[in-house]
Amino acid sequence: MEASTAESTEQYVNEHPDIKRCLRKGLINYSSLARLVVKDLGIQKKTSKEAVLIAARRMQDRLQKQAVSDKDVVDILKRSELEIHTKVAVFTVEKAAIATVLKSEASVRRKGAMFYLVEGSKSYTLIVQEEDATSIRKSVGNSLINQHKECALINVKSPKDIENVVGALAYLTGLFAEHGVNIVEMMSCWTDNIFVVKEKDVNKAFGFLRM
């Protein structure tokens, strides 16, 4: 079934975080937004602009109510600490290589080095320091699916009440998107929200995460 103009408008706004953020803050000219949406979506109906205007206003009302919870998120982030590791490598390997992966993990952990292991439905992701990358690459051999070099790991270490704050992780990932920083890998463990980015982006990420 074809989506209504209102549904198409909401989808359009959700797909454009910069517009969504301005809409939430009341910084959008509705007429300009309506013309943009109608043009980009190729909507031809005469009543489309009015429908977009109505949908945008209703969406803004909902977003401004959500903004109250954003204050709670910002408060949590102001009380969070940032832990950054540079010279990080990320490997994605087949699940058949589990024995090798566990052996590598034991070896790396024995010397007290960093090792993160994430299990997916069809693969494992390993996050290690670059000094251990060569040996791990050799050990997994043909089981290697993908790898990323020259990365940095950013751990946002928050107070324990973050688990009661709705939208904290969404807010964090939104910051990366709004500043044009690609997240290579991410994971969450209670009060830790961990992001892996390219090393060239770490200073930018540090800037917008430091509240």
Backbone as ProteinMPNN parsed JSONL, in Angstrom:
{"seq_chain_A": "MEASTAESTEQYVNEHPDIKRCLRKGLINYSSLARLVVKDLGIQKKTSKEAVLIAARRMQDRLQKQAVSDKDVVDILKRSELEIHTKVAVFTVEKAAIATVLKSEASVRRKGAMFYLVEGSKSYTLIVQEEDATSIRKSVGNSLINQHKECALINVKSPKDIENVVGALAYLTGLFAEHGVNIVEMMSCWTDNIFVVKEKDVNKAFGFLRM", "coords_chain_A": {"N_chain_A": [[0.846, -1.194, 0.0], [0.525, 2.205, -0.815], [2.363, 4.779, 0.765], [1.074, 7.437, 2.826], [1.073, 11.053, 2.413], [1.755, 12.232, 4.845], [3.029, 10.103, 6.193], [5.165, 9.706, 4.451], [6.459, 12.144, 4.764], [7.305, 12.04, 7.472], [9.053, 9.877, 7.327], [10.958, 10.95, 5.6], [12.009, 13.077, 7.142], [13.059, 11.624, 9.294], [15.104, 10.348, 7.989], [16.88, 12.331, 7.58], [18.904, 13.564, 9.685], [19.859, 16.161, 10.349], [17.794, 17.911, 9.597], [15.798, 16.911, 11.248], [16.794, 17.487, 13.781], [16.801, 20.303, 13.742], [14.084, 20.741, 13.438], [13.127, 19.798, 15.85], [14.149, 21.741, 17.529], [12.754, 23.927, 16.733], [13.635, 25.459, 14.589], [13.036, 25.407, 11.953], [11.758, 26.51, 8.851], [8.584, 26.071, 7.941], [7.284, 26.259, 5.429], [9.405, 26.266, 3.607], [10.473, 23.767, 4.184], [8.326, 22.152, 3.38], [8.278, 22.631, 0.602], [10.736, 21.537, -0.076], [10.465, 18.808, 0.669], [8.306, 17.977, -0.977], [9.468, 18.375, -3.487], [11.803, 16.688, -3.404], [10.662, 14.175, -2.973], [9.072, 13.915, -5.117], [6.315, 14.44, -5.173], [3.131, 15.021, -6.501], [0.546, 15.939, -5.989], [-1.882, 18.557, -5.511], [-2.581, 19.233, -2.951], [-0.455, 18.5, -1.443], [1.648, 20.069, -0.272], [0.36, 21.352, 1.853], [-0.344, 19.128, 3.357], [2.175, 18.184, 4.047], [3.046, 20.308, 5.64], [1.264, 20.118, 7.83], [1.934, 17.562, 8.791], [4.608, 17.983, 9.5], [4.391, 19.87, 11.565], [2.987, 18.403, 13.492], [4.857, 16.434, 13.957], [6.922, 17.931, 15.01], [5.816, 18.694, 17.476], [5.821, 16.233, 18.829], [8.566, 15.694, 18.85], [9.566, 17.802, 20.396], [8.576, 17.165, 22.871], [10.039, 14.912, 23.347], [12.485, 16.087, 23.658], [12.767, 16.791, 26.268], [13.638, 14.487, 27.551], [16.135, 14.378, 26.423], [17.6, 16.192, 27.878], [18.106, 14.773, 30.175], [19.782, 12.844, 29.155], [21.99, 14.391, 28.317], [22.812, 15.313, 30.804], [23.704, 12.923, 31.954], [25.84, 12.355, 30.227], [27.538, 14.464, 30.767], [28.471, 13.673, 33.171], [29.972, 11.545, 32.535], [32.946, 9.644, 31.639], [35.651, 9.705, 29.303], [37.442, 7.249, 27.652], [40.172, 6.573, 25.695], [41.678, 4.682, 23.141], [44.257, 4.454, 20.886], [45.693, 3.276, 17.743], [44.375, 0.842, 16.969], [43.007, -2.25, 15.823], [40.538, -3.966, 13.859], [38.952, -7.035, 13.402], [36.977, -9.234, 11.444], [35.84, -12.457, 11.609], [35.188, -15.831, 10.499], [32.777, -18.018, 12.088], [33.62, -20.573, 12.312], [36.192, -20.481, 13.084], [36.474, -20.454, 15.833], [38.002, -21.854, 17.778], [40.621, -21.044, 17.246], [40.303, -18.315, 17.628], [39.703, -18.122, 20.394], [42.068, -19.11, 21.426], [43.83, -17.123, 20.603], [42.755, -15.003, 22.041], [43.299, -15.789, 24.692], [46.077, -15.698, 24.655], [46.617, -12.971, 24.166], [45.387, -11.751, 26.366], [46.891, -12.765, 28.46], [49.156, -11.225, 28.55], [48.117, -8.882, 29.338], [47.009, -7.146, 27.481], [44.696, -5.294, 25.336], [41.624, -6.783, 24.395], [38.733, -7.318, 22.723], [35.84, -9.202, 22.179], [33.204, -9.949, 20.082], [30.265, -11.674, 19.483], [28.496, -12.588, 16.643], [25.691, -13.617, 14.534], [26.769, -15.033, 12.418], [29.456, -14.633, 12.496], [32.524, -13.566, 14.177], [33.666, -10.644, 15.843], [36.723, -9.112, 16.399], [38.512, -6.945, 18.442], [41.478, -5.353, 18.787], [44.776, -4.249, 19.874], [47.037, -2.758, 17.529], [49.554, -3.86, 17.678], [49.162, -6.508, 18.168], [47.918, -7.346, 15.942], [49.125, -8.502, 13.63], [49.905, -11.147, 14.373], [47.4, -12.247, 14.998], [46.067, -12.034, 12.557], [47.531, -13.857, 11.048], [46.976, -16.204, 12.454], [44.19, -16.651, 12.153], [43.961, -16.948, 9.452], [42.515, -18.099, 6.467], [39.994, -17.746, 7.432], [39.455, -15.17, 7.849], [37.282, -12.494, 7.308], [36.937, -9.732, 7.084], [38.734, -6.641, 7.696], [39.886, -3.829, 9.616], [42.175, -1.25, 9.739], [44.266, 1.155, 11.497], [42.596, 2.4, 13.484], [40.647, 3.804, 16.228], [39.616, 3.375, 19.602], [36.875, 4.389, 21.487], [35.687, 4.709, 24.635], [32.83, 5.436, 26.289], [32.326, 6.013, 29.449], [29.926, 5.756, 31.726], [27.848, 6.925, 34.541], [26.048, 4.577, 36.671], [23.303, 5.023, 36.5], [22.654, 5.406, 33.882], [21.352, 3.334, 32.662], [18.719, 3.742, 33.111], [17.945, 5.842, 31.602], [16.193, 6.861, 28.9], [16.966, 6.584, 25.473], [19.696, 7.182, 25.468], [21.832, 5.836, 24.116], [20.984, 6.183, 21.48], [21.144, 8.937, 21.27], [23.914, 9.309, 21.49], [24.928, 7.893, 19.199], [23.71, 9.456, 17.297], [25.145, 11.835, 17.521], [27.592, 11.142, 16.368], [26.767, 10.707, 13.709], [25.774, 13.239, 12.986], [28.079, 14.731, 12.95], [29.511, 13.665, 10.936], [31.109, 11.397, 11.365], [32.093, 8.17, 10.876], [31.032, 5.137, 12.355], [32.91, 2.434, 12.937], [32.725, 0.104, 14.429], [30.687, -0.928, 17.181], [29.713, -1.356, 20.632], [28.011, -2.316, 23.642], [28.153, -2.42, 27.165], [26.648, -2.532, 29.998], [27.477, 0.143, 31.808], [29.281, 1.036, 29.984], [29.698, 2.397, 26.823], [30.904, 1.641, 23.807], [32.805, 2.731, 21.091], [34.23, 2.301, 17.9], [36.241, 4.049, 15.748], [37.714, 5.515, 12.785], [41.128, 6.361, 13.093], [41.811, 8.907, 12.247], [39.581, 10.381, 12.792], [39.357, 10.65, 15.491], [39.995, 12.902, 17.102], [38.007, 14.731, 16.37], [35.745, 13.331, 17.235], [36.261, 13.217, 19.969], [35.962, 15.896, 20.559], [33.135, 16.447, 20.198], [32.014, 14.679, 21.97], [32.872, 15.384, 24.449], [31.339, 16.816, 26.925]], "CA_chain_A": [[0.0, 0.0, 0.0], [1.314, 3.429, -0.947], [2.408, 5.581, 1.983], [0.427, 8.732, 2.75], [2.017, 12.169, 2.426], [2.211, 12.392, 6.225], [3.988, 9.029, 6.461], [6.359, 9.988, 3.644], [7.129, 13.291, 5.385], [7.985, 11.579, 8.676], [10.182, 9.05, 6.897], [11.953, 11.869, 5.035], [12.651, 13.78, 8.256], [13.85, 10.652, 10.047], [16.283, 9.997, 7.191], [17.743, 13.521, 7.518], [19.081, 13.953, 11.089], [20.042, 17.602, 10.509], [16.453, 18.499, 9.553], [15.076, 16.458, 12.439], [17.306, 18.227, 14.928], [16.307, 21.681, 13.634], [12.642, 20.686, 13.668], [12.952, 19.653, 17.291], [14.502, 23.006, 18.178], [11.907, 24.993, 16.228], [14.443, 26.314, 13.709], [12.666, 25.087, 10.576], [10.702, 27.239, 8.141], [7.713, 24.996, 7.469], [7.014, 26.393, 3.992], [10.613, 25.825, 2.905], [10.548, 22.324, 4.36], [7.29, 21.541, 2.546], [8.729, 22.678, -0.794], [11.853, 20.601, -0.219], [9.949, 17.439, 0.735], [7.525, 17.734, -2.193], [10.401, 18.284, -4.612], [12.677, 15.508, -3.293], [9.875, 12.936, -3.05], [8.349, 13.898, -6.388], [4.869, 14.404, -4.917], [2.485, 15.89, -7.491], [-0.797, 16.381, -5.589], [-2.001, 19.981, -5.187], [-2.731, 19.393, -1.496], [0.703, 17.88, -0.799], [2.388, 21.0, 0.58], [-0.407, 21.541, 3.085], [-0.237, 17.877, 4.116], [3.528, 18.159, 4.606], [3.067, 21.297, 6.718], [0.543, 19.557, 8.976], [2.73, 16.439, 9.306], [5.814, 18.533, 10.126], [4.012, 20.506, 12.838], [2.666, 17.334, 14.437], [6.109, 15.757, 14.291], [7.673, 18.827, 15.892], [5.228, 18.603, 18.809], [6.315, 15.006, 19.451], [10.01, 15.82, 19.053], [9.841, 18.717, 21.495], [8.315, 16.425, 24.109], [11.2, 14.032, 23.522], [13.636, 16.913, 24.016], [12.881, 16.796, 27.729], [14.48, 13.351, 27.906], [17.493, 14.689, 25.971], [18.28, 16.881, 28.973], [18.588, 13.716, 31.064], [20.919, 12.222, 28.474], [23.115, 15.327, 28.391], [23.28, 15.301, 32.192], [24.475, 11.689, 32.121], [27.09, 12.458, 29.474], [28.409, 15.406, 31.48], [29.057, 12.94, 34.294], [30.676, 10.383, 31.983], [34.367, 9.773, 31.348], [36.065, 9.17, 28.011], [38.692, 6.474, 27.613], [40.508, 6.46, 24.279], [42.833, 3.872, 22.747], [44.615, 4.574, 19.474], [46.398, 2.123, 17.157], [43.47, -0.291, 17.162], [42.63, -3.001, 14.617], [39.274, -4.704, 13.975], [38.876, -8.195, 12.511], [35.755, -10.034, 11.388], [36.253, -13.806, 11.212], [34.125, -16.839, 10.447], [32.536, -18.676, 13.364], [34.343, -21.85, 12.326], [37.535, -20.25, 13.626], [36.323, -20.166, 17.248], [39.114, -22.395, 18.565], [41.753, -20.155, 17.03], [39.974, -17.028, 18.241], [39.844, -18.254, 21.844], [43.504, -19.264, 21.699], [44.415, -15.783, 20.448], [42.286, -14.2, 23.169], [44.057, -16.176, 25.884], [47.451, -15.22, 24.495], [46.641, -11.515, 24.302], [45.008, -11.379, 27.732], [47.961, -13.143, 29.383], [50.113, -10.124, 28.671], [47.386, -7.718, 29.816], [46.661, -6.256, 26.371], [43.27, -5.129, 25.059], [40.998, -7.762, 23.502], [37.276, -7.356, 22.77], [35.282, -10.239, 21.315], [31.759, -9.816, 19.915], [29.725, -12.794, 18.708], [27.334, -12.351, 15.811], [25.018, -14.846, 14.114], [27.586, -15.763, 11.448], [30.867, -14.263, 12.586], [33.033, -12.923, 15.381], [34.447, -9.426, 15.655], [37.808, -8.986, 17.358], [39.082, -5.605, 18.516], [42.763, -5.508, 19.467], [45.794, -3.257, 19.55], [47.719, -3.083, 16.283], [50.756, -4.665, 17.944], [48.754, -7.919, 18.149], [47.156, -7.589, 14.714], [49.823, -9.39, 12.687], [49.82, -12.541, 14.826], [46.011, -12.689, 14.891], [45.775, -12.19, 11.134], [48.138, -15.122, 10.618], [46.339, -17.347, 13.11], [42.845, -16.917, 11.621], [44.164, -17.377, 8.066], [41.437, -17.932, 5.483], [38.729, -17.468, 8.114], [39.302, -13.717, 7.926], [36.26, -11.946, 6.414], [37.172, -8.297, 6.875], [39.587, -6.041, 8.715], [40.051, -2.375, 9.589], [43.406, -0.803, 10.385], [44.36, 2.58, 11.847], [41.364, 2.786, 14.173], [40.726, 4.213, 17.625], [38.482, 2.928, 20.407], [36.407, 5.392, 22.438], [34.775, 4.139, 25.624], [32.094, 6.427, 27.067], [32.085, 5.338, 30.73], [28.881, 6.582, 32.358], [27.313, 6.481, 35.834], [25.18, 3.413, 36.517], [21.909, 5.37, 36.225], [22.423, 5.521, 32.441], [20.437, 2.276, 32.237], [17.335, 4.209, 33.303], [17.732, 7.019, 30.754], [15.738, 6.456, 27.568], [17.531, 7.264, 24.316], [21.092, 7.576, 25.653], [22.653, 5.31, 23.03], [20.53, 6.834, 20.248], [21.704, 10.295, 21.289], [25.34, 9.197, 21.215], [25.147, 7.543, 17.794], [23.29, 10.62, 16.524], [26.249, 12.794, 17.517], [28.563, 10.701, 15.363], [26.185, 10.927, 12.385], [25.661, 14.673, 12.718], [29.412, 15.294, 12.727], [30.133, 12.984, 9.804], [32.1, 10.407, 11.808], [31.588, 6.814, 10.688], [31.302, 4.179, 13.421], [33.375, 1.172, 12.353], [32.183, -0.959, 15.274], [30.199, -0.417, 18.459], [29.18, -2.355, 21.55], [27.585, -1.736, 24.912], [28.191, -3.326, 28.311], [26.145, -1.815, 31.163], [27.77, 1.579, 31.821], [30.248, 1.331, 28.928], [29.296, 2.424, 25.417], [32.205, 1.602, 23.135], [32.752, 3.035, 19.666], [35.495, 2.252, 17.162], [36.223, 4.944, 14.587], [39.011, 5.671, 12.164], [42.007, 7.173, 13.94], [41.803, 10.291, 11.762], [38.378, 11.046, 13.288], [39.269, 10.558, 16.954], [39.982, 14.241, 17.697], [36.683, 15.295, 16.143], [34.825, 12.623, 18.12], [36.538, 13.673, 21.328], [35.422, 17.243, 20.678], [31.677, 16.522, 20.393], [31.604, 13.827, 23.096], [33.254, 16.036, 25.701], [30.247, 17.731, 27.254]], "C_chain_A": [[0.881, 1.243, 0.0], [1.224, 4.261, 0.335], [1.702, 6.912, 1.766], [1.5, 9.819, 2.742], [2.59, 12.381, 3.82], [3.275, 11.358, 6.573], [5.287, 9.259, 5.704], [7.165, 11.139, 4.235], [7.916, 12.858, 6.613], [9.202, 10.734, 8.319], [11.319, 9.931, 6.37], [12.725, 12.571, 6.159], [13.542, 12.836, 9.054], [15.139, 10.267, 9.319], [17.261, 11.162, 7.055], [17.913, 14.076, 8.939], [19.238, 15.453, 11.314], [18.699, 18.329, 10.497], [15.667, 18.149, 10.816], [15.507, 17.247, 13.674], [16.795, 19.678, 14.926], [14.803, 21.751, 13.876], [12.355, 20.602, 15.161], [13.193, 20.974, 18.019], [13.668, 24.189, 17.682], [12.624, 25.943, 15.294], [14.104, 26.135, 12.233], [11.581, 26.041, 10.066], [9.822, 26.187, 7.471], [7.471, 25.059, 5.966], [8.208, 25.907, 3.168], [10.766, 24.318, 2.997], [9.546, 21.618, 3.459], [7.712, 21.521, 1.082], [9.838, 21.671, -1.041], [11.37, 19.159, -0.257], [9.183, 17.086, -0.538], [8.439, 17.545, -3.406], [11.203, 16.992, -4.568], [11.922, 14.2, -3.435], [9.057, 12.85, -4.332], [6.845, 13.797, -6.219], [4.17, 15.443, -5.798], [1.138, 16.461, -7.053], [-0.799, 17.849, -5.187], [-2.039, 20.213, -3.67], [-1.488, 18.914, -0.734], [1.436, 18.819, 0.145], [1.689, 21.223, 1.911], [-0.306, 20.3, 3.972], [1.136, 17.759, 4.771], [3.632, 19.12, 5.784], [2.42, 20.745, 7.991], [1.366, 18.446, 9.63], [3.968, 16.948, 10.046], [5.503, 19.154, 11.483], [3.706, 19.453, 13.9], [3.94, 16.621, 14.899], [6.94, 16.618, 15.239], [7.14, 18.769, 17.32], [5.754, 17.369, 19.54], [7.805, 15.12, 19.775], [10.341, 16.734, 20.217], [9.53, 18.079, 22.848], [9.473, 15.487, 24.408], [12.422, 14.815, 23.988], [13.837, 16.99, 25.517], [13.787, 15.669, 28.173], [15.923, 13.568, 27.462], [18.284, 15.388, 27.068], [18.845, 15.872, 29.963], [19.819, 13.033, 30.471], [22.156, 13.104, 28.588], [23.69, 15.362, 29.8], [24.142, 14.071, 32.469], [25.836, 11.817, 31.443], [28.065, 13.431, 30.131], [29.095, 14.729, 32.66], [29.809, 11.687, 33.851], [32.152, 10.702, 31.764], [34.654, 9.161, 29.977], [37.4, 8.462, 28.152], [39.006, 6.188, 26.152], [41.767, 5.614, 24.084], [43.068, 4.076, 21.253], [45.358, 3.32, 19.022], [45.626, 0.829, 17.417], [43.151, -0.934, 15.817], [41.362, -3.806, 14.89], [39.261, -5.826, 12.947], [37.485, -8.818, 12.583], [36.145, -11.399, 10.845], [35.068, -14.759, 11.245], [33.99, -17.55, 11.789], [33.271, -20.011, 13.461], [35.723, -21.712, 12.963], [37.526, -20.031, 15.138], [37.5, -20.673, 18.079], [40.342, -21.494, 18.457], [41.54, -18.811, 17.706], [40.188, -17.071, 19.753], [41.302, -18.413, 22.248], [44.201, -17.914, 21.614], [44.02, -14.886, 21.622], [43.094, -14.507, 24.423], [45.481, -15.635, 25.831], [47.555, -13.72, 24.732], [46.345, -11.099, 25.742], [46.096, -11.724, 28.75], [48.966, -12.01, 29.589], [49.418, -8.807, 29.042], [46.997, -6.729, 28.735], [45.156, -6.248, 26.132], [42.77, -6.201, 24.088], [39.491, -7.735, 23.739], [36.798, -8.393, 21.763], [33.768, -10.111, 21.293], [31.269, -10.948, 19.027], [28.484, -12.366, 17.948], [26.711, -13.668, 15.389], [25.878, -15.693, 13.192], [29.08, -15.497, 11.574], [31.22, -13.74, 13.967], [33.748, -11.642, 14.98], [35.468, -9.341, 16.773], [38.349, -7.564, 17.292], [40.336, -5.681, 19.374], [43.666, -4.322, 19.159], [46.543, -3.709, 18.291], [48.953, -3.94, 16.499], [50.442, -6.162, 17.951], [48.088, -8.306, 16.833], [47.821, -8.605, 13.791], [49.69, -10.848, 13.085], [48.399, -13.08, 14.708], [45.632, -12.92, 13.439], [46.328, -13.519, 10.615], [47.393, -16.32, 11.203], [44.962, -17.668, 12.531], [42.887, -17.309, 10.149], [42.994, -17.072, 7.148], [40.069, -17.679, 6.106], [38.46, -15.968, 8.234], [38.297, -13.234, 6.872], [36.56, -10.492, 6.067], [38.09, -7.777, 7.969], [39.656, -4.529, 8.526], [41.319, -2.025, 10.361], [43.279, 0.674, 10.746], [43.059, 3.1, 12.46], [41.669, 3.272, 15.592], [39.464, 3.75, 18.339], [38.151, 4.01, 21.43], [35.377, 4.733, 23.354], [34.145, 5.276, 26.431], [31.637, 5.732, 28.347], [31.167, 6.209, 31.582], [28.523, 6.087, 33.755], [26.288, 5.372, 35.624], [23.724, 3.77, 36.208], [21.645, 5.601, 34.738], [21.422, 4.474, 31.961], [18.975, 2.674, 32.386], [16.993, 5.41, 32.432], [17.4, 6.572, 29.333], [16.462, 7.269, 26.486], [18.991, 7.65, 24.433], [21.965, 7.102, 24.49], [22.275, 5.95, 21.701], [21.109, 8.242, 20.142], [23.184, 10.255, 20.925], [25.612, 8.889, 19.742], [24.736, 8.696, 16.877], [24.38, 11.673, 16.442], [27.29, 12.427, 16.459], [28.048, 10.996, 13.952], [26.173, 12.409, 12.023], [27.001, 15.326, 12.426], [30.193, 14.554, 11.646], [31.218, 11.996, 10.174], [31.493, 9.007, 11.7], [31.987, 5.921, 11.859], [31.67, 2.849, 12.771], [32.779, -0.009, 13.103], [31.689, -0.328, 16.567], [29.671, -1.563, 19.308], [28.822, -1.654, 22.858], [27.637, -2.8, 25.992], [27.893, -2.516, 29.57], [26.477, -0.333, 31.076], [28.777, 1.986, 30.752], [29.566, 1.309, 27.564], [30.567, 2.64, 24.602], [32.033, 1.793, 21.636], [34.156, 2.922, 19.073], [35.338, 3.107, 15.916], [37.604, 4.927, 13.942], [39.851, 6.639, 12.999], [42.016, 8.646, 13.531], [40.622, 11.078, 12.309], [38.339, 11.164, 14.811], [39.236, 11.941, 17.618], [38.624, 14.916, 17.536], [35.666, 14.658, 17.099], [35.019, 13.062, 19.573], [35.922, 15.037, 21.578], [33.933, 17.255, 20.943], [31.185, 15.613, 21.522], [31.935, 14.45, 24.448], [32.249, 17.128, 26.042], [30.705, 18.814, 28.244]], "O_chain_A": [[1.866, 1.316, 0.734], [0.148, 4.423, 0.911], [1.722, 7.458, 0.663], [2.671, 9.56, 3.023], [3.777, 12.675, 3.966], [4.297, 11.688, 7.173], [6.375, 9.038, 6.236], [8.396, 11.121, 4.213], [9.067, 13.26, 6.785], [10.258, 10.863, 8.938], [12.49, 9.688, 6.66], [13.953, 12.645, 6.121], [14.649, 13.204, 9.446], [16.135, 9.906, 9.946], [18.342, 11.007, 6.486], [17.158, 14.955, 9.355], [18.806, 15.973, 12.343], [18.482, 19.251, 11.284], [14.964, 18.989, 11.377], [14.68, 17.623, 14.505], [16.409, 20.212, 15.966], [14.31, 22.718, 14.457], [11.446, 21.261, 15.666], [12.52, 21.283, 19.002], [13.844, 25.315, 18.146], [12.263, 27.117, 15.211], [14.806, 26.653, 11.364], [10.614, 26.335, 10.769], [10.258, 25.498, 6.548], [7.454, 24.025, 5.299], [8.039, 25.222, 2.159], [11.138, 23.662, 2.025], [9.87, 20.603, 2.842], [7.528, 20.517, 0.395], [9.879, 21.026, -2.089], [11.801, 18.376, -1.103], [9.388, 16.017, -1.111], [8.211, 16.669, -4.24], [11.285, 16.276, -5.566], [12.461, 13.222, -3.953], [8.422, 11.83, -4.601], [6.169, 13.15, -7.019], [4.574, 16.606, -5.833], [0.634, 17.386, -7.691], [0.163, 18.336, -4.592], [-1.591, 21.247, -3.175], [-1.48, 18.926, 0.497], [1.81, 18.418, 1.247], [2.328, 21.277, 2.961], [-0.197, 20.411, 5.193], [1.253, 17.294, 5.905], [4.232, 18.79, 6.807], [2.962, 20.889, 9.087], [1.485, 18.387, 10.854], [4.336, 16.412, 11.092], [6.262, 18.984, 12.438], [4.108, 19.586, 15.056], [4.081, 16.257, 16.067], [7.583, 16.105, 16.156], [7.92, 18.791, 18.273], [6.094, 17.439, 20.721], [8.25, 14.696, 20.841], [11.295, 16.478, 20.952], [10.153, 18.417, 23.854], [9.846, 15.288, 25.564], [13.301, 14.257, 24.645], [14.95, 17.227, 25.988], [14.615, 15.852, 29.065], [16.842, 13.004, 28.057], [19.495, 15.201, 27.179], [19.922, 16.077, 30.524], [20.764, 12.692, 31.182], [23.241, 12.624, 28.916], [24.906, 15.433, 29.978], [25.176, 14.16, 33.132], [26.859, 11.436, 32.011], [29.279, 13.242, 30.058], [30.164, 15.155, 33.096], [30.228, 10.875, 34.676], [32.554, 11.865, 31.712], [33.983, 8.222, 29.55], [38.358, 9.006, 28.699], [38.178, 5.613, 25.445], [42.776, 5.801, 24.764], [42.155, 3.885, 20.45], [45.62, 2.419, 19.819], [46.141, -0.128, 17.994], [43.038, -0.249, 14.801], [41.138, -4.27, 16.008], [39.527, -5.6, 11.767], [36.894, -8.914, 13.658], [36.712, -11.502, 9.757], [34.076, -14.518, 11.932], [34.96, -17.672, 12.537], [33.513, -20.517, 14.557], [36.346, -22.707, 13.335], [38.483, -19.474, 15.677], [37.947, -19.983, 18.995], [41.014, -21.218, 19.45], [42.464, -18.237, 18.283], [40.787, -16.16, 20.324], [41.721, -17.91, 23.291], [45.053, -17.591, 22.441], [44.832, -14.114, 22.132], [43.522, -13.596, 25.132], [46.02, -15.173, 26.837], [48.466, -13.252, 25.415], [46.987, -10.192, 26.272], [46.217, -11.061, 29.781], [49.547, -11.862, 30.665], [50.048, -7.749, 29.059], [46.683, -5.579, 29.041], [44.431, -7.09, 26.66], [43.42, -6.489, 23.082], [39.022, -8.086, 24.822], [37.291, -8.454, 20.636], [33.118, -10.155, 22.337], [31.802, -11.159, 17.937], [27.535, -11.844, 18.533], [27.15, -14.729, 15.833], [25.751, -16.918, 13.168], [29.88, -16.073, 10.837], [30.353, -13.505, 14.809], [34.359, -11.565, 13.914], [35.131, -9.478, 17.949], [38.614, -7.044, 16.209], [40.267, -6.033, 20.551], [43.362, -3.498, 18.296], [46.663, -4.906, 18.028], [49.359, -4.675, 15.599], [51.335, -6.988, 17.765], [47.734, -9.468, 16.634], [47.148, -9.471, 13.234], [49.399, -11.698, 12.244], [48.208, -14.244, 14.356], [44.951, -13.895, 13.122], [45.672, -14.215, 9.84], [47.202, -17.33, 10.526], [44.601, -18.84, 12.426], [41.953, -17.936, 9.649], [42.537, -15.932, 7.06], [39.096, -17.427, 5.395], [37.385, -15.549, 8.661], [38.446, -13.529, 5.686], [36.452, -10.078, 4.913], [38.215, -8.384, 9.032], [39.502, -4.02, 7.416], [41.505, -2.456, 11.499], [42.325, 1.349, 10.359], [42.5, 4.102, 12.013], [42.794, 3.161, 16.08], [38.379, 3.735, 17.758], [39.029, 4.489, 22.148], [34.334, 4.262, 22.901], [34.835, 5.987, 27.162], [30.679, 4.959, 28.333], [31.571, 7.255, 32.091], [28.854, 4.958, 34.117], [25.724, 5.237, 34.538], [22.979, 2.926, 35.71], [20.527, 5.957, 34.364], [20.722, 4.691, 30.971], [18.091, 2.011, 31.842], [15.885, 5.94, 32.509], [18.232, 5.974, 28.651], [16.554, 8.493, 26.578], [19.494, 8.381, 23.58], [22.747, 7.879, 23.942], [23.148, 6.232, 20.88], [21.512, 8.682, 19.065], [23.654, 11.078, 20.139], [26.435, 9.552, 19.111], [25.328, 8.896, 15.817], [24.529, 12.334, 15.414], [27.802, 13.292, 15.748], [28.797, 11.477, 13.101], [26.516, 12.789, 10.904], [27.066, 16.347, 11.741], [31.388, 14.786, 11.462], [32.147, 11.771, 9.398], [30.498, 8.703, 12.357], [33.134, 5.944, 12.303], [30.834, 2.214, 12.128], [32.377, -1.002, 12.497], [32.216, 0.697, 17.0], [29.241, -2.595, 18.794], [29.277, -0.543, 23.133], [27.221, -3.938, 25.777], [28.787, -1.889, 30.137], [25.816, 0.391, 30.332], [29.095, 3.169, 30.629], [28.932, 0.321, 27.196], [31.215, 3.682, 24.695], [31.23, 1.115, 20.995], [35.134, 3.383, 19.661], [34.413, 2.91, 15.127], [38.551, 4.379, 14.505], [39.334, 7.615, 13.542], [42.204, 9.527, 14.37], [40.644, 12.309, 12.298], [37.388, 11.718, 15.363], [38.519, 12.129, 18.6], [38.146, 15.59, 18.449], [34.838, 15.349, 17.693], [34.05, 13.252, 20.308], [35.42, 15.31, 22.669], [33.479, 17.99, 21.82], [30.053, 15.764, 21.983], [31.349, 14.087, 25.468], [32.313, 18.233, 25.503], [29.911, 19.672, 28.631]]}, "name": "protein", "num_of_chains": 1, "seq": "MEASTAESTEQYVNEHPDIKRCLRKGLINYSSLARLVVKDLGIQKKTSKEAVLIAARRMQDRLQKQAVSDKDVVDILKRSELEIHTKVAVFTVEKAAIATVLKSEASVRRKGAMFYLVEGSKSYTLIVQEEDATSIRKSVGNSLINQHKECALINVKSPKDIENVVGALAYLTGLFAEHGVNIVEMMSCWTDNIFVVKEKDVNKAFGFLRM"}
